[in-house]
């Protein structure tokens, strides 16, 4: 049977690992053709010193039932992004879904005031997390709006409500995640006249490849990490936010979300999907009501 996104073309910019990989795979599971882009391809070394590649993600898209097409692109280089969009137009004739998930947490200094941080590293983070999104949208949206119904997804960390009320640990990290949300708001004012819409989407506490490695666990035994960080019990796999984006893209009435700040857990309550283990973790409600409130870790009623 054809998936709900059969015949749809998606670009997941920053699909090498983490949320981007999860989104690409779940779009593929829904039947989409997915262009997976990033700087780390076979034979290249990740700036984050990670082993994942765009080719691996594309293969997972194929295994899920879609068509994965890896393209090595530095999204800080407008010429490379224009060439990517020209290739999509030449090969597919259309672009229906744009996911901006590019990031680069390489030299982050946590819990230090701005004036004690490396300015060079902080500005580099802003370039990787903000400039790349603006460049990609600038180059790709003209193709996306050729047909009505296009969707732009800005992937961030934290909902607009949560980020407005809370400092996100670092001056530069805080700026990047707020900027991604505002990009979706800005595009939500510009796209409707062309039959398209934009949203920001955040996963919860993500069990990305890097996070699992940081805790010294795997997906199979991830609960052991709760001995070190009890609130990690609310965490979710990248597939969960992937299913959130796939559900949005498949919704005929997706324009109703235009300009909204959305979360994987919140959308699970609307569309009824689950994480790979059958649970539906509502991380941002949990973080506000349990973790930030200083209560003992207890995910009862939150997943």
Backbone as CSV, one residue per row, in Angstrom:
resi,resn,N_x,N_y,N_z,CA_x,CA_y,CA_z,C_x,C_y,C_z
1,UNK,0.839,-1.197,0.000,0.000,0.000,0.000,0.872,1.244,0.000
2,UNK,0.433,2.256,-0.750,1.169,3.507,-0.819,1.073,4.243,0.504
3,UNK,2.177,4.852,0.921,2.173,5.638,2.140,1.523,6.987,1.911
4,UNK,1.193,7.695,2.978,0.517,8.985,2.843,1.363,10.059,2.182
5,UNK,2.689,9.860,2.113,3.556,10.841,1.461,4.128,10.316,0.148
6,UNK,3.508,9.278,-0.390,3.921,8.754,-1.694,3.831,9.880,-2.726
7,UNK,4.885,10.065,-3.501,4.912,11.105,-4.518,5.363,12.459,-4.012
8,UNK,5.595,12.560,-2.693,6.067,13.821,-2.109,7.596,13.821,-2.064
9,UNK,8.171,15.000,-2.219,9.622,15.165,-2.208,10.008,16.026,-1.016
10,UNK,10.952,15.537,-0.223,11.390,16.256,0.972,12.887,16.508,0.909
11,UNK,13.282,17.620,1.472,14.698,17.916,1.702,14.908,18.023,3.203
12,UNK,15.703,17.126,3.753,16.068,17.208,5.165,17.498,17.723,5.227
13,UNK,17.626,18.999,5.464,18.931,19.645,5.531,19.498,19.443,6.930
14,UNK,20.592,18.724,6.996,21.136,18.338,8.292,20.578,17.004,8.725
15,UNK,20.587,16.030,7.829,19.984,14.730,8.109,20.978,13.638,8.439
16,UNK,22.179,14.015,8.825,23.224,13.013,9.051,22.958,12.145,10.265
17,UNK,22.442,12.755,11.320,22.279,12.039,12.592,21.173,12.706,13.397
18,UNK,20.914,12.173,14.596,20.001,12.808,15.533,18.598,12.994,14.996
19,UNK,18.010,14.143,15.312,16.640,14.421,14.890,16.514,14.414,13.374
20,UNK,17.518,14.948,12.669,17.457,14.976,11.214,17.362,13.592,10.619
21,UNK,18.144,12.668,11.147,18.070,11.279,10.673,16.700,10.686,10.985
22,UNK,16.208,10.910,12.209,14.906,10.372,12.569,13.799,10.900,11.676
23,UNK,13.859,12.180,11.347,12.847,12.783,10.484,12.940,12.228,9.075
24,UNK,14.151,12.139,8.547,14.322,11.616,7.189,13.769,10.198,7.074
25,UNK,14.081,9.362,8.052,13.648,7.964,8.002,12.131,7.853,8.083
26,UNK,11.516,8.639,8.945,10.062,8.545,9.091,9.324,9.161,7.906
27,UNK,9.890,10.166,7.270,9.312,10.652,6.016,9.392,9.560,4.957
28,UNK,10.504,8.845,4.949,10.629,7.717,4.038,9.638,6.618,4.348
29,UNK,9.425,6.341,5.621,8.455,5.320,6.008,7.055,5.665,5.542
30,UNK,6.791,6.966,5.398,5.482,7.414,4.900,5.444,7.473,3.375
31,UNK,6.555,7.087,2.726,6.567,6.967,1.284,7.263,8.073,0.523
32,UNK,7.847,9.033,1.212,8.444,10.188,0.538,9.789,9.855,-0.094
33,UNK,10.141,10.655,-1.082,11.507,10.702,-1.595,12.232,11.765,-0.788
34,UNK,13.351,11.394,-0.164,14.006,12.281,0.792,15.448,12.556,0.373
35,UNK,15.737,13.820,0.125,17.114,14.243,-0.086,17.727,14.504,1.289
36,UNK,18.777,13.772,1.587,19.442,13.862,2.885,20.762,14.589,2.695
37,UNK,20.895,15.742,3.321,22.100,16.529,3.111,22.850,16.784,4.411
38,UNK,24.120,17.058,4.259,24.996,17.360,5.378,26.418,17.424,4.872
39,UNK,27.328,17.729,5.765,28.725,17.856,5.370,29.494,16.546,5.476
40,UNK,28.918,15.567,6.180,29.658,14.333,6.439,29.157,13.202,5.548
41,UNK,29.938,12.906,4.535,29.642,11.783,3.659,30.684,10.702,3.833
42,UNK,30.530,9.644,3.067,31.482,8.532,3.147,32.891,9.033,2.868
43,UNK,33.816,8.656,3.737,35.206,9.049,3.544,35.570,10.408,4.093
44,UNK,34.598,11.125,4.673,34.887,12.444,5.243,34.818,12.375,6.764
45,UNK,35.406,13.364,7.404,35.456,13.397,8.857,34.515,14.474,9.372
46,UNK,33.652,14.113,10.322,32.704,15.054,10.900,33.419,16.049,11.794
47,UNK,32.988,17.306,11.729,33.498,18.326,12.643,33.204,17.951,14.091
48,UNK,32.122,17.196,14.287,31.748,16.749,15.626,32.464,15.462,16.027
49,UNK,33.328,14.973,15.141,34.046,13.716,15.382,33.074,12.564,15.596
50,UNK,32.046,12.537,14.751,31.041,11.496,14.802,31.170,10.607,13.561
51,UNK,30.772,9.325,13.641,30.931,8.411,12.514,29.759,8.404,11.530
52,UNK,28.614,9.009,11.886,27.428,8.904,11.033,27.632,9.659,9.713
53,UNK,27.014,9.155,8.647,27.120,9.787,7.333,25.736,9.936,6.697
54,UNK,25.677,10.813,5.708,24.419,11.004,4.984,24.051,9.751,4.198
55,UNK,25.052,8.999,3.741,24.758,7.762,3.009,24.067,6.749,3.908
56,UNK,24.496,6.672,5.150,23.847,5.765,6.094,22.399,6.154,6.320
57,UNK,22.146,7.446,6.469,20.769,7.897,6.656,19.923,7.567,5.440
58,UNK,20.449,7.827,4.250,19.706,7.539,3.024,19.374,6.053,2.915
59,UNK,20.304,5.201,3.325,20.043,3.760,3.298,18.920,3.398,4.260
60,UNK,18.864,4.056,5.406,17.783,3.810,6.364,16.445,4.281,5.805
61,UNK,16.460,5.361,5.047,15.235,5.825,4.383,14.740,4.761,3.413
62,UNK,15.655,4.195,2.634,15.296,3.122,1.701,14.706,1.932,2.445
63,UNK,15.350,1.536,3.538,14.880,0.387,4.314,13.495,0.624,4.897
64,UNK,13.189,1.888,5.180,11.890,2.223,5.760,10.777,2.234,4.722
65,UNK,11.140,2.200,3.443,10.131,2.166,2.393,10.110,3.375,1.486
66,UNK,10.952,4.351,1.761,11.023,5.535,0.919,12.188,5.456,-0.042
67,UNK,12.547,6.601,-0.591,13.712,6.699,-1.460,14.655,7.736,-0.870
68,UNK,15.825,7.301,-0.446,16.793,8.207,0.157,17.870,8.591,-0.833
69,UNK,18.141,9.881,-0.931,19.143,10.390,-1.863,20.132,11.261,-1.081
70,UNK,21.341,10.764,-0.835,22.313,11.555,-0.082,23.034,12.551,-0.988
71,UNK,23.176,13.767,-0.501,23.915,14.784,-1.245,24.786,15.545,-0.255
72,UNK,26.072,15.526,-0.469,26.968,16.237,0.436,26.911,17.736,0.128
73,UNK,26.510,18.500,1.136,26.316,19.943,0.966,26.769,20.661,2.230
74,UNK,27.532,21.733,2.051,27.825,22.655,3.140,26.807,23.779,3.039
75,UNK,25.857,23.812,3.957,24.760,24.775,3.865,25.161,26.192,4.251
76,UNK,26.432,26.395,4.549,26.951,27.755,4.692,27.381,28.341,3.356
77,UNK,27.398,27.501,2.325,27.826,27.927,0.994,26.610,28.035,0.071
78,UNK,26.116,29.261,-0.191,24.909,29.421,-1.031,25.027,28.730,-2.387
79,UNK,26.211,28.742,-2.972,26.372,28.101,-4.276,26.095,26.615,-4.218
80,UNK,26.529,25.960,-3.158,26.265,24.531,-3.016,24.784,24.262,-2.792
81,UNK,24.118,25.131,-2.047,22.690,24.936,-1.791,21.893,25.185,-3.073
82,UNK,22.270,26.201,-3.836,21.584,26.446,-5.119,21.746,25.255,-6.058
83,UNK,22.940,24.674,-6.073,23.168,23.500,-6.926,22.313,22.327,-6.458
84,UNK,22.160,22.164,-5.159,21.294,21.119,-4.611,19.853,21.312,-5.066
85,UNK,19.336,22.524,-4.937,17.947,22.794,-5.320,17.759,22.584,-6.817
86,UNK,18.742,22.999,-7.613,18.658,22.782,-9.058,18.611,21.288,-9.378
87,UNK,19.356,20.499,-8.617,19.326,19.046,-8.820,17.967,18.473,-8.457
88,UNK,17.396,18.913,-7.341,16.062,18.431,-6.962,15.047,18.788,-8.045
89,UNK,15.125,20.011,-8.549,14.195,20.433,-9.614,14.385,19.584,-10.864
90,UNK,15.623,19.313,-11.206,15.915,18.538,-12.412,15.450,17.097,-12.269
91,UNK,15.660,16.508,-11.100,15.356,15.093,-10.905,13.910,14.836,-10.509
92,UNK,13.283,15.763,-9.793,11.944,15.523,-9.245,10.894,16.489,-9.762
93,UNK,11.315,17.674,-10.159,10.380,18.666,-10.681,9.627,19.433,-9.619
94,UNK,9.837,19.092,-8.338,9.092,19.748,-7.263,9.776,19.495,-5.926
95,UNK,9.430,20.318,-4.954,9.836,20.127,-3.563,8.630,20.449,-2.704
96,UNK,8.244,19.524,-1.840,7.026,19.683,-1.047,7.286,19.940,0.435
97,UNK,8.399,19.435,0.943,8.694,19.528,2.381,10.154,19.947,2.553
98,UNK,10.374,21.017,3.284,11.727,21.457,3.619,11.890,21.384,5.127
99,UNK,12.861,20.612,5.573,13.160,20.491,6.998,14.537,21.087,7.252
100,UNK,14.577,22.170,8.003,15.846,22.791,8.381,16.264,22.273,9.750
101,UNK,17.203,21.328,9.753,17.665,20.731,11.004,19.172,20.903,11.179
102,UNK,19.773,21.780,10.412,21.222,21.931,10.453,21.645,22.516,11.796
103,UNK,22.675,21.919,12.363,23.215,22.383,13.633,24.681,21.986,13.668
104,UNK,25.352,22.248,14.758,26.753,21.867,14.861,27.286,22.144,16.241
105,UNK,26.905,21.315,17.184,27.328,21.496,18.570,28.740,20.946,18.721
106,UNK,29.707,21.768,18.344,31.085,21.293,18.280,31.936,21.789,19.439
107,UNK,31.900,23.087,19.709,32.774,23.651,20.739,31.945,24.499,21.702
108,UNK,30.926,23.876,22.274,30.003,24.594,23.148,30.578,24.733,24.553
109,UNK,30.439,25.929,25.128,30.861,26.178,26.501,29.611,26.413,27.341
110,UNK,29.264,25.439,28.161,28.046,25.501,28.949,28.294,26.213,30.275
111,UNK,27.241,26.827,30.789,27.250,27.403,32.135,28.387,28.414,32.352
112,UNK,28.712,29.151,31.302,29.696,30.217,31.423,29.091,31.493,30.846
113,UNK,29.332,32.649,31.464,28.778,33.893,30.928,29.397,34.248,29.579
114,UNK,28.698,35.042,28.823,29.113,35.412,27.468,30.571,35.862,27.417
115,UNK,30.962,36.758,28.331,32.283,37.370,28.246,33.417,36.410,28.595
116,UNK,33.071,35.238,29.127,34.091,34.232,29.406,34.125,33.131,28.343
117,UNK,33.193,33.191,27.409,33.145,32.204,26.326,34.037,32.636,25.170
118,UNK,34.410,31.686,24.346,35.137,31.999,23.119,34.182,32.661,22.134
119,UNK,34.502,33.889,21.747,33.667,34.588,20.777,33.699,33.873,19.438
120,UNK,34.864,33.399,19.061,34.996,32.693,17.785,34.103,31.455,17.750
121,UNK,34.132,30.669,18.820,33.321,29.450,18.866,31.838,29.772,18.896
122,UNK,31.461,30.812,19.651,30.056,31.184,19.735,29.500,31.653,18.406
123,UNK,30.261,32.480,17.708,29.807,32.960,16.401,29.782,31.824,15.381
124,UNK,30.690,30.870,15.529,30.679,29.704,14.648,29.402,28.903,14.851
125,UNK,28.985,28.749,16.107,27.735,28.043,16.395,26.552,28.769,15.766
126,UNK,26.520,30.084,15.877,25.433,30.851,15.278,25.401,30.663,13.768
127,UNK,26.548,30.666,13.152,26.603,30.473,11.703,26.048,29.106,11.318
128,UNK,26.455,28.066,12.072,26.014,26.711,11.747,24.526,26.511,11.986
129,UNK,23.985,27.181,12.995,22.606,26.917,13.409,21.596,27.935,12.900
130,UNK,22.066,29.097,12.465,21.153,30.153,12.028,21.380,30.521,10.561
131,UNK,22.619,30.854,10.201,22.899,31.237,8.818,22.523,30.128,7.846
132,UNK,22.821,28.882,8.212,22.518,27.759,7.326,21.020,27.651,7.039
133,UNK,20.202,27.890,8.040,18.753,27.799,7.865,18.263,28.905,6.931
134,UNK,18.787,30.115,7.124,18.368,31.230,6.282,18.800,31.011,4.836
135,UNK,20.016,30.540,4.654,20.519,30.283,3.300,19.694,29.206,2.612
136,UNK,19.414,28.138,3.327,18.676,27.021,2.728,17.249,27.425,2.375
137,UNK,16.581,28.142,3.262,15.224,28.596,2.962,15.218,29.549,1.779
138,UNK,16.171,30.468,1.758,16.257,31.434,0.655,16.365,30.722,-0.689
139,UNK,17.190,29.669,-0.736,17.436,28.976,-1.999,16.343,27.976,-2.360
140,UNK,15.740,27.338,-1.359,14.820,26.227,-1.627,13.358,26.640,-1.742
141,UNK,12.961,27.701,-1.072,11.537,28.051,-1.053,10.974,28.404,-2.433
142,UNK,11.732,29.044,-3.332,11.160,29.283,-4.659,10.684,28.010,-5.358
143,UNK,11.367,26.894,-5.142,10.904,25.622,-5.710,9.734,25.081,-4.906
144,UNK,9.787,25.207,-3.587,8.728,24.679,-2.730,7.371,25.320,-3.016
145,UNK,7.351,26.599,-3.356,6.063,27.297,-3.535,5.517,27.213,-4.956
146,UNK,6.168,26.452,-5.810,5.630,26.293,-7.161,4.326,25.506,-7.162
147,UNK,4.159,24.656,-6.172,2.909,23.923,-6.000,2.328,24.299,-4.642
148,UNK,1.011,24.412,-4.521,0.420,24.734,-3.212,0.579,23.585,-2.226
149,UNK,0.596,23.930,-0.948,0.641,22.911,0.089,2.013,22.662,0.680
150,UNK,3.022,23.424,0.269,4.374,23.213,0.770,4.482,23.462,2.268
151,UNK,5.434,22.786,2.900,5.627,22.889,4.344,7.101,23.094,4.653
152,UNK,7.397,24.112,5.470,8.749,24.338,5.986,8.738,24.027,7.474
153,UNK,9.679,23.198,7.912,9.789,22.823,9.320,11.137,23.292,9.847
154,UNK,11.095,24.164,10.832,12.306,24.588,11.535,12.440,23.730,12.792
155,UNK,13.498,22.931,12.836,13.721,22.073,13.999,14.534,22.854,15.032
156,UNK,14.061,22.837,16.263,14.706,23.604,17.315,14.787,22.769,18.587
157,UNK,15.088,23.413,19.694,15.114,22.742,20.993,14.340,23.612,21.965
158,UNK,13.167,23.138,22.361,12.310,23.904,23.256,11.171,24.577,22.509
159,UNK,10.029,24.660,23.155,8.896,25.368,22.574,9.087,26.876,22.743
160,UNK,8.338,27.634,21.993,8.417,29.092,22.119,8.078,29.524,23.537
161,UNK,7.070,28.905,24.122,6.660,29.252,25.480,7.764,28.942,26.485
162,UNK,8.345,27.764,26.366,9.386,27.376,27.324,10.628,28.248,27.161
163,UNK,11.060,28.464,25.930,12.283,29.227,25.711,12.123,30.694,26.080
164,UNK,10.899,31.222,25.973,10.672,32.609,26.362,10.804,32.801,27.872
165,UNK,10.529,31.740,28.614,10.519,31.839,30.072,11.803,31.321,30.723
166,UNK,12.671,30.673,29.924,13.835,30.014,30.514,15.096,30.310,29.711
167,UNK,16.195,30.521,30.428,17.510,30.692,29.809,18.050,29.314,29.462
168,UNK,18.474,29.118,28.221,18.874,27.799,27.754,20.377,27.549,27.940
169,UNK,20.887,27.795,29.127,22.200,27.356,29.605,23.389,28.144,29.026
170,UNK,23.299,28.587,27.803,24.400,29.294,27.166,23.854,30.440,26.318
171,UNK,24.532,31.586,26.335,24.133,32.750,25.535,23.942,32.372,24.074
172,UNK,24.924,31.696,23.502,24.863,31.395,22.072,23.859,30.291,21.770
173,UNK,23.782,29.273,22.610,22.789,28.218,22.399,21.385,28.791,22.508
174,UNK,21.160,29.634,23.505,19.866,30.276,23.686,19.468,31.042,22.428
175,UNK,20.413,31.810,21.878,20.134,32.591,20.676,19.750,31.706,19.496
176,UNK,20.494,30.610,19.308,20.226,29.775,18.136,18.834,29.178,18.190
177,UNK,18.440,28.669,19.342,17.164,27.964,19.422,15.980,28.928,19.386
178,UNK,16.176,30.137,19.882,15.131,31.151,19.749,15.029,31.622,18.308
179,UNK,16.178,31.773,17.647,16.192,32.233,16.259,15.462,31.269,15.338
180,UNK,15.650,29.967,15.554,14.968,28.983,14.705,13.452,29.100,14.818
181,UNK,12.974,29.344,16.035,11.531,29.516,16.233,11.043,30.776,15.527
182,UNK,11.795,31.858,15.637,11.395,33.114,14.996,11.451,33.012,13.473
183,UNK,12.343,32.192,12.951,12.371,31.981,11.500,11.057,31.392,11.020
184,UNK,10.535,30.432,11.776,9.252,29.834,11.400,8.135,30.866,11.482
185,UNK,8.178,31.708,12.498,7.163,32.762,12.634,7.235,33.704,11.444
186,UNK,8.448,34.136,11.087,8.603,35.057,9.960,8.097,34.436,8.659
187,UNK,8.487,33.186,8.408,8.043,32.521,7.187,6.541,32.287,7.179
188,UNK,5.963,32.126,8.373,4.518,31.900,8.436,3.738,33.128,7.988
189,UNK,4.383,34.285,7.993,3.742,35.506,7.490,3.921,35.667,5.989
190,UNK,4.975,35.050,5.465,5.312,35.244,4.054,4.803,34.136,3.135
191,UNK,4.645,32.938,3.667,4.325,31.790,2.820,2.846,31.611,2.462
192,UNK,1.890,31.943,3.340,0.489,31.651,3.022,0.005,32.233,1.695
193,UNK,0.516,33.379,1.308,0.110,33.969,0.028,0.507,33.088,-1.148
194,UNK,1.425,32.155,-0.885,1.896,31.237,-1.924,1.427,29.807,-1.660
195,UNK,0.460,29.658,-0.767,-0.126,28.345,-0.509,0.721,27.430,0.345
196,UNK,1.698,27.982,1.071,2.577,27.162,1.895,2.516,27.623,3.345
197,UNK,3.120,26.854,4.225,3.094,27.180,5.649,4.420,26.801,6.293
198,UNK,4.648,27.334,7.493,5.885,27.068,8.230,5.582,26.859,9.699
199,UNK,6.322,25.952,10.326,6.184,25.682,11.757,7.575,25.452,12.339
200,UNK,7.680,25.562,13.646,8.871,25.065,14.343,8.457,23.829,15.128
201,UNK,9.355,22.866,15.184,9.092,21.602,15.883,10.286,21.268,16.760
202,UNK,10.020,20.919,17.995,11.078,20.489,18.893,10.862,19.053,19.353
203,UNK,11.923,18.259,19.365,11.831,16.983,20.071,11.923,17.252,21.560
204,UNK,11.778,16.203,22.353,12.042,16.318,23.774,13.498,16.002,24.043
205,UNK,13.767,15.399,25.184,15.134,15.001,25.519,15.490,13.848,24.591
206,UNK,16.329,14.129,23.619,16.536,13.228,22.498,17.621,12.196,22.784
207,UNK,17.284,10.931,22.559,18.281,9.877,22.663,19.011,9.753,21.322
208,UNK,19.730,10.813,20.995,20.529,10.814,19.765,21.742,9.918,19.938
209,UNK,22.422,9.672,18.842,23.633,8.861,18.902,24.647,9.481,19.868
210,UNK,24.798,10.806,19.787,25.776,11.488,20.646,25.355,11.440,22.111
211,UNK,24.058,11.572,22.376,23.591,11.543,23.755,23.783,10.158,24.368
212,UNK,23.472,9.135,23.614,23.673,7.775,24.116,25.146,7.526,24.412
213,UNK,26.011,7.996,23.529,27.445,7.829,23.756,27.904,8.599,24.984
214,UNK,27.346,9.786,25.181,27.732,10.598,26.328,27.411,9.896,27.641
215,UNK,26.317,9.130,27.639,25.937,8.395,28.839,26.536,6.988,28.886
216,UNK,27.215,6.584,27.817,27.819,5.262,27.795,26.818,4.142,27.711
217,UNK,25.681,4.406,27.036,24.638,3.392,26.883,24.277,3.245,25.405
218,UNK,23.428,2.274,25.118,22.887,2.080,23.781,21.374,2.225,23.850
219,UNK,20.728,2.169,22.712,19.263,2.242,22.712,18.665,1.051,23.451
220,UNK,19.355,-0.065,23.426,18.841,-1.269,24.074,18.875,-1.169,25.603
221,UNK,19.860,-0.469,26.163,19.955,-0.389,27.622,19.942,1.055,28.129
222,UNK,19.279,1.935,27.390,19.326,3.366,27.696,18.814,3.698,29.093
223,UNK,17.932,2.869,29.638,17.376,3.184,30.955,18.443,3.177,32.048
224,UNK,19.573,2.546,31.782,20.659,2.558,32.761,21.182,3.983,32.994
225,UNK,20.991,4.862,32.025,21.443,6.245,32.167,20.637,7.002,33.210
226,UNK,19.457,6.492,33.568,18.658,7.173,34.591,19.301,7.064,35.971
227,UNK,20.245,6.135,36.142,20.982,6.071,37.406,21.828,7.318,37.599
228,UNK,22.259,7.890,36.490,23.072,9.103,36.507,22.209,10.350,36.419
229,UNK,21.198,10.319,35.530,20.284,11.444,35.344,18.857,10.911,35.389
230,UNK,18.231,10.901,36.559,16.904,10.285,36.691,15.862,10.835,35.731
231,UNK,15.925,12.126,35.398,14.915,12.704,34.516,15.075,12.251,33.056
232,UNK,16.175,11.558,32.769,16.363,10.998,31.426,15.282,9.979,31.115
233,UNK,14.521,9.593,32.107,13.416,8.646,31.914,12.367,9.181,30.953
234,UNK,12.323,10.493,30.744,11.330,11.079,29.834,11.846,11.128,28.392
235,UNK,13.061,10.683,28.156,13.692,10.836,26.838,12.976,10.040,25.753
236,UNK,13.309,10.380,24.520,12.644,9.787,23.356,13.648,9.501,22.251
237,UNK,13.298,8.614,21.342,14.168,8.320,20.206,13.966,9.370,19.113
238,UNK,14.914,9.498,18.188,14.734,10.409,17.051,13.529,10.051,16.179
239,UNK,13.092,8.797,16.243,11.927,8.393,15.448,10.671,9.129,15.888
240,UNK,10.612,9.520,17.158,9.402,10.158,17.684,9.177,11.523,17.033
241,UNK,10.210,12.347,16.983,10.057,13.635,16.294,9.922,13.417,14.791
242,UNK,10.528,12.326,14.289,10.345,12.000,12.878,8.895,11.704,12.547
243,UNK,8.234,10.958,13.405,6.825,10.652,13.195,5.958,11.910,13.349
244,UNK,6.404,12.827,14.202,5.675,14.091,14.344,5.700,14.874,13.038
245,UNK,6.877,14.996,12.436,6.998,15.742,11.183,6.265,15.028,10.051
246,UNK,6.357,13.708,10.003,5.650,12.954,8.966,4.140,13.125,9.096
247,UNK,3.639,13.130,10.330,2.197,13.325,10.545,1.767,14.714,10.100
248,UNK,2.577,15.715,10.417,2.282,17.077,9.965,2.224,17.148,8.443
249,UNK,3.245,16.585,7.809,3.339,16.668,6.358,2.195,15.942,5.656
250,UNK,1.680,14.886,6.293,0.604,14.097,5.692,-0.781,14.656,5.990
251,UNK,-0.869,15.633,6.867,-2.156,16.207,7.257,-2.663,17.133,6.146
252,UNK,-3.802,16.834,5.519,-4.321,17.712,4.460,-4.598,19.130,4.965
253,UNK,-4.828,19.241,6.270,-5.117,20.542,6.869,-3.906,21.065,7.652
254,UNK,-2.686,20.758,7.171,-1.476,21.158,7.897,-1.321,22.666,8.011
255,UNK,-1.931,23.422,7.126,-1.820,24.882,7.179,-2.418,25.453,8.463
256,UNK,-3.232,24.677,9.175,-3.810,25.160,10.433,-2.739,25.386,11.495
257,UNK,-1.574,24.754,11.302,-0.481,24.897,12.255,0.459,26.041,11.888
258,UNK,0.173,26.742,10.828,1.100,27.773,10.336,1.512,28.741,11.446
259,UNK,2.826,28.881,11.629,3.359,29.795,12.624,3.445,29.244,14.024
260,UNK,2.944,28.025,14.252,2.909,27.467,15.597,4.260,26.880,15.995
261,UNK,4.505,26.900,17.281,5.638,26.210,17.895,5.108,24.887,18.426
262,UNK,5.622,23.780,17.897,5.070,22.461,18.171,6.129,21.546,18.774
263,UNK,5.678,20.529,19.479,6.593,19.551,20.063,6.171,18.143,19.658
264,UNK,7.120,17.232,19.685,6.819,15.842,19.341,5.754,15.281,20.269
265,UNK,5.896,15.534,21.577,4.915,15.014,22.526,3.541,15.610,22.333
266,UNK,3.471,16.907,22.068,2.189,17.552,21.838,1.504,17.039,20.589
267,UNK,2.274,16.851,19.519,1.693,16.359,18.273,1.265,14.899,18.384
268,UNK,1.946,14.121,19.224,1.522,12.739,19.435,0.114,12.693,20.008
269,UNK,-0.208,13.662,20.860,-1.549,13.723,21.417,-2.607,14.062,20.390
270,UNK,-2.191,14.764,19.327,-3.131,15.140,18.260,-3.279,14.027,17.230
271,UNK,-2.153,13.468,16.799,-2.164,12.513,15.685,-2.147,11.043,16.118
272,UNK,-1.852,10.771,17.372,-1.949,9.408,17.874,-0.781,8.495,17.575
273,UNK,0.362,9.016,17.137,1.521,8.165,16.910,2.255,7.944,18.236
274,UNK,3.156,6.990,18.244,3.940,6.678,19.437,5.420,6.611,19.084
275,UNK,6.244,6.531,20.116,7.659,6.265,19.933,7.824,4.778,19.607
276,UNK,9.047,4.365,19.355,9.293,2.984,18.945,8.874,1.964,19.987
277,UNK,8.867,2.366,21.261,8.486,1.437,22.325,7.004,1.493,22.662
278,UNK,6.244,2.248,21.874,4.806,2.346,22.098,4.396,3.432,23.063
279,UNK,5.347,4.145,23.632,5.025,5.219,24.571,4.900,6.554,23.829
280,UNK,4.382,7.559,24.517,4.235,8.900,23.950,4.756,9.928,24.955
281,UNK,6.067,10.064,25.087,6.628,10.981,26.087,6.308,12.441,25.795
282,UNK,5.739,13.112,26.770,5.418,14.535,26.647,6.474,15.311,27.436
283,UNK,7.632,15.468,26.843,8.810,15.954,27.548,8.656,17.368,28.095
284,UNK,8.147,18.292,27.286,8.169,19.687,27.717,7.165,19.963,28.822
285,UNK,6.075,19.224,28.848,5.165,19.330,29.990,5.824,18.748,31.230
286,UNK,6.532,17.628,31.058,7.241,16.998,32.170,8.335,17.917,32.711
287,UNK,9.125,18.494,31.817,10.223,19.355,32.245,9.699,20.515,33.085
288,UNK,8.598,21.101,32.654,8.034,22.235,33.378,7.427,21.816,34.706
289,UNK,6.655,20.737,34.687,5.875,20.369,35.867,6.636,19.500,36.866
290,UNK,7.676,18.816,36.405,8.403,17.901,37.296,9.862,18.337,37.460
291,UNK,10.616,18.310,36.385,12.055,18.571,36.497,12.338,19.980,37.018
292,UNK,11.820,20.997,36.330,12.105,22.372,36.730,11.423,22.741,38.050
293,UNK,10.389,22.002,38.396,9.701,22.246,39.668,10.437,21.615,40.846
294,UNK,11.524,20.917,40.549,12.322,20.321,41.610,11.752,19.060,42.206
295,UNK,10.835,18.405,41.503,10.227,17.185,42.012,11.079,15.967,41.650
296,UNK,10.957,14.880,42.372,11.678,13.649,42.026,11.234,13.144,40.660
297,UNK,12.149,12.500,39.961,11.831,11.963,38.646,10.705,10.943,38.736
298,UNK,9.654,11.176,37.975,8.521,10.243,37.920,7.746,10.550,36.640
299,UNK,7.853,9.667,35.663,7.231,9.918,34.358,5.793,9.430,34.291
300,UNK,5.236,8.996,35.400,3.846,8.537,35.415,2.929,9.654,34.907
301,UNK,2.153,9.314,33.877,1.254,10.303,33.301,1.873,11.199,32.258
302,UNK,3.166,11.001,31.993,3.873,11.831,31.016,4.411,11.052,29.823
303,UNK,4.268,9.728,29.833,4.674,8.958,28.667,3.802,7.715,28.514
